[in-house]
């Protein structure tokens, strides 16, 4: 029977199911339909048993890479750039020299500061000597005034002279400290003529050239970013954080609130990075504009493959769903904004069950050729009633014994509708049966093989 005849029988069967008569004689219609049903060849379909298992739930968020430490390298002194020591974009260790600024003027300034310190130290020694002499005079005059050898005025003059020498010593020592401070500043400025890496990381292309006059605090000479470990900034919807807080397993004393502790990243080319990262910080608030929470993670980068600024997807396990019913995603058939799976009944005819699709996951599943292959599987639940109850009504106590039609589902839907209508019309033998074959998984492709490729 061709497709046109099949559709004709579907229409007749459907009309009969609602009590309408599209033909003149109902009994003749039933007899004709029964005869046609007996002539129908079984529909060839591919089937796979319904699968039930615990599924690790994963979530994916968008993020970007940056250095754990990042710095704009700017000059702290003014002078002519003598040398760029590092190679643009190279890995520099902490303390390694990046640039050298002409130190001539700063060397002279340090020499001048050294001389000023020497003068100040000499002044201190001179003031100390004067103060020592004044102290000895006071001590001698004190004995003489008691014996009446000198007047009280001479003793008082000696005391005042001692106080003046003490003040002069204090001034000299303060001048020495000031000179030493200027010497230290000169030494620091000379040291700053050699610009070093503040930490181990990658130094970007230099923004200046040898011979340029650069000023203290002026333009950025280069930027540096630490690279191992590397930092991952990503955002998580606030509702996932709320779900974590409300979960019965949450314990406030366990530290930061996070739906994820470990994660992996997917690079821009779709590859999954080898090493696993760890969340190290979570913001304490939900962004009122985006409804998200900022996360920070650290990721090992021993091979230095990752670079700051790259966009990534962060993928992590966020929980486990128990006893999930799954079918290959291609098993679902759409009709009138509903999704159906079609199973092979005990009587060999197809039956449709209205289901609600859940998340898609990739799992290693048994193939029809005895192998195990990664398949895109769809979580499903019953829309009208629990799926397990619908299967029991069709004779399947164990859901995993249920053969689900994976390929041929669209035609099986027509058969199922026709069978339902014809049975409602009193034609017990129904419209037709199916001939199930094991489902062999083939990877989906988006390209058409070239006709000339083999030539």
SVG drawing of the C-alpha trace seen along z (x, -y; Angstrom):
<svg xmlns="http://www.w3.org/2000/svg" viewBox="-24 -86 113 96">
<polyline fill="none" stroke="black" stroke-width="0.4" points="0.0,0.0 1.4,-3.4 1.6,-6.6 -1.6,-8.0 -3.6,-4.9 -2.1,-4.9 -3.2,-8.5 -6.6,-7.6 -7.0,-4.8 -5.7,-7.1 -8.4,-9.6 -11.1,-6.9 -9.9,-5.4 -9.8,-8.8 -13.3,-9.7 -14.5,-6.4 -12.9,-7.1 -15.1,-10.1 -18.2,-8.5 -18.4,-10.1 -19.2,-8.1 -17.2,-9.2 -18.5,-6.2 -22.0,-5.2 -22.0,-1.8 -20.1,-1.5 -20.0,2.3 -18.5,2.2 -15.9,-0.4 -14.9,1.8 -14.6,4.8 -12.5,3.0 -10.3,1.5 -9.8,4.9 -8.8,6.4 -6.4,3.5 -4.8,4.0 -4.2,7.6 -2.4,6.7 -0.1,4.1 3.6,5.2 5.1,4.6 6.9,1.2 10.6,1.6 11.9,-0.5 15.1,-0.8 14.7,-0.3 16.7,-0.7 15.6,0.2 14.7,-2.7 17.6,-3.4 17.5,-4.2 20.5,-5.4 21.9,-8.1 23.2,-11.1 25.8,-13.5 24.4,-17.0 26.7,-19.5 26.4,-23.2 28.3,-25.5 29.0,-29.2 31.0,-31.7 34.2,-33.2 37.6,-34.6 41.2,-34.0 43.5,-36.5 46.6,-36.5 46.4,-35.8 48.7,-38.8 48.7,-41.5 50.6,-44.7 51.2,-47.7 55.0,-48.3 55.6,-52.1 58.9,-54.0 59.5,-55.5 62.3,-57.8 62.8,-60.1 65.6,-59.4 66.6,-58.0 65.8,-54.3 69.2,-52.6 68.1,-49.0 65.2,-46.6 66.5,-43.4 63.6,-40.9 62.0,-39.6 58.5,-40.8 56.0,-38.2 58.5,-36.1 58.2,-34.5 60.2,-36.5 61.1,-35.3 60.6,-37.4 63.5,-39.9 64.6,-39.5 65.6,-42.8 63.1,-44.2 64.5,-47.7 67.5,-49.9 67.3,-53.7 70.4,-55.9 71.7,-56.0 74.3,-58.8 72.5,-61.6 71.3,-59.3 74.8,-58.1 75.9,-61.7 73.1,-62.4 74.0,-59.5 77.6,-60.7 76.4,-64.1 74.2,-62.6 77.2,-60.5 79.2,-63.7 76.4,-65.4 76.2,-62.5 79.9,-62.8 79.7,-66.5 76.7,-66.0 78.6,-63.2 81.6,-65.5 79.3,-68.2 77.9,-65.7 81.3,-64.7 82.2,-68.4 79.0,-69.1 79.7,-66.1 83.1,-67.3 81.8,-70.8 79.1,-69.2 81.6,-67.0 83.7,-70.0 80.7,-72.0 79.6,-69.1 83.1,-68.8 83.1,-72.6 79.8,-72.3 81.1,-69.4 84.3,-71.3 82.5,-74.6 80.0,-72.8 82.8,-71.7 84.4,-75.1 81.3,-77.1 80.6,-74.8 84.1,-75.7 83.6,-79.4 86.5,-79.5 84.3,-80.9 81.1,-83.0 77.6,-81.6 77.5,-83.5 80.4,-81.6 78.6,-78.3 75.4,-79.6 77.2,-80.6 78.7,-77.2 75.3,-75.6 73.9,-77.8 76.9,-77.0 76.2,-73.3 72.6,-73.6 73.7,-75.5 76.1,-72.7 73.4,-70.1 71.1,-72.0 73.8,-72.3 74.4,-68.5 70.7,-67.8 70.7,-70.1 73.8,-68.3 72.3,-64.9 69.0,-65.9 71.0,-67.2 72.8,-63.9 69.5,-62.0 68.2,-64.3 71.4,-63.7 71.1,-59.9 67.5,-60.0 68.5,-62.0 71.2,-59.4 68.7,-56.6 66.4,-58.3 69.3,-58.8 70.2,-55.1 66.6,-54.1 66.3,-56.3 69.5,-54.8 68.2,-51.3 65.0,-52.2 67.0,-52.9 66.9,-49.1 63.3,-47.9 62.7,-44.3 59.8,-41.9 57.7,-42.1 56.6,-38.4 57.0,-35.5 54.9,-35.9 54.6,-36.9 55.7,-40.4 53.8,-41.8 55.2,-43.9 57.1,-47.0 55.4,-50.3 58.7,-52.3 61.9,-52.1 65.5,-52.4 66.5,-56.1 63.0,-57.4 62.9,-59.9 60.5,-58.4 59.1,-60.2 58.4,-59.0 54.8,-57.7 54.3,-58.3 53.2,-55.8 53.1,-52.1 56.3,-50.5 54.8,-47.0 52.2,-44.8 52.9,-41.6 50.6,-38.7 51.3,-35.7 50.5,-32.5 50.9,-29.5 48.4,-29.1 46.1,-31.2 42.9,-32.8 39.4,-32.1 36.7,-34.7 33.1,-33.4 29.5,-34.2 26.9,-31.8 23.1,-32.6 21.9,-33.6 19.2,-31.0 21.9,-28.3 23.4,-29.9 20.0,-30.1 19.4,-26.4 22.7,-25.6 21.7,-27.6 18.3,-25.9 19.7,-22.4 19.4,-20.2 23.0,-19.2 24.3,-22.8 26.4,-23.4 27.4,-27.1 30.6,-25.9 31.9,-24.4 33.1,-27.7 32.1,-29.6 28.7,-29.0 29.3,-27.5 27.5,-25.0 30.9,-23.9 34.3,-23.3 36.2,-21.8 35.7,-22.6 37.2,-22.2 37.3,-24.7 36.3,-24.3 38.6,-26.4 37.4,-28.5 38.1,-25.6 35.9,-23.2 38.7,-21.2 38.5,-20.4 41.6,-21.6 43.6,-18.8 43.8,-20.2 41.1,-20.6 40.6,-24.0 39.4,-24.9 37.1,-27.7 38.9,-30.1 36.5,-33.0 32.8,-33.8 31.2,-37.3 29.0,-37.9 26.2,-39.4 24.0,-38.9 24.5,-41.5 21.2,-43.4 21.6,-44.1 22.5,-40.6 21.2,-38.4 24.5,-36.6 27.3,-36.0 31.0,-36.4 33.3,-33.4 37.1,-33.2 39.0,-30.0 42.6,-29.0 43.7,-26.6 47.1,-24.9 49.0,-25.9 52.3,-24.1 52.7,-23.8 51.9,-27.6 49.2,-26.9 46.7,-29.4 47.0,-33.1 45.3,-36.0 42.3,-37.5 41.0,-34.2 37.3,-33.5 36.4,-30.1 33.4,-28.0 33.5,-26.7 32.0,-23.3 31.4,-21.7 29.4,-18.9 26.6,-20.5 24.7,-17.5 23.3,-14.0 19.9,-13.0 18.8,-9.6 17.1,-7.0 16.7,-9.1 14.8,-7.7 16.7,-8.4 16.3,-7.8 18.5,-9.0 17.5,-12.6 16.5,-11.6 13.8,-9.3 11.5,-12.2 8.7,-13.0 7.1,-16.5 3.4,-16.9 1.1,-19.9 3.7,-21.4 4.0,-18.1 6.9,-15.6 6.2,-11.9 8.2,-8.7 6.9,-5.6 7.4,-2.2 6.7,1.3 3.9,2.8 3.6,6.5 1.3,6.9 3.9,5.6 2.1,2.3 3.5,-1.1 2.1,-3.2 2.8,-6.9 3.5,-8.4 3.4,-12.1 6.6,-13.1 8.3,-16.2 12.0,-16.4 14.6,-17.4 18.3,-18.1 20.5,-16.5 23.6,-14.6 26.3,-12.7 26.7,-9.2 28.4,-6.0 25.6,-3.7 25.5,-0.2 25.1,-0.2 23.1,2.3 26.3,3.8 27.6,4.8 29.8,1.8 29.6,-1.1 29.6,-4.6 29.0,-8.2 25.3,-9.1 23.4,-12.3 20.7,-11.2 17.5,-13.0 16.0,-12.9 12.3,-12.3 9.3,-12.3 5.6,-11.6 3.4,-14.5 0.0,-13.0 1.1,-10.6 4.4,-9.1 6.2,-7.4 6.6,-4.2 2.8,-3.9 2.2,-4.3 4.7,-1.6 3.1,0.8 -0.3,0.3 1.4,1.5 2.8,4.6 6.3,3.4 6.9,3.7 10.6,2.9 11.1,-0.3 14.5,0.9 12.7,3.7 10.7,1.2 11.8,1.0 11.7,-2.6 11.5,-3.4 14.5,-5.5 14.4,-5.6 11.1,-5.4 9.2,-7.3 7.4,-9.6 5.8,-6.7 5.3,-4.8 3.2,-7.8 0.9,-7.4 0.6,-3.7 -0.1,-4.4 -2.8,-7.0 -4.4,-4.7 -4.4,-1.7 -6.1,-3.8 -8.8,-5.0 -9.4,-1.6 -9.7,0.0 -12.1,-2.7 -14.1,-1.8 -14.2,1.9 -11.5,3.2 -9.6,5.3 -6.7,6.3 -5.8,2.7 -3.9,1.0 -0.5,2.6 2.5,3.8 6.2,2.9 9.3,5.0 12.0,3.8 15.7,3.9 18.6,3.0 19.4,-0.7 22.9,-1.4 24.1,-4.9 25.7,-7.1 27.3,-10.4 25.3,-13.4 27.0,-15.4 26.4,-18.9 28.2,-18.4 27.2,-16.6 29.8,-14.2 31.4,-15.5 30.4,-13.6 33.8,-14.3 35.8,-13.5 36.3,-9.9 37.3,-10.7"/>
</svg>
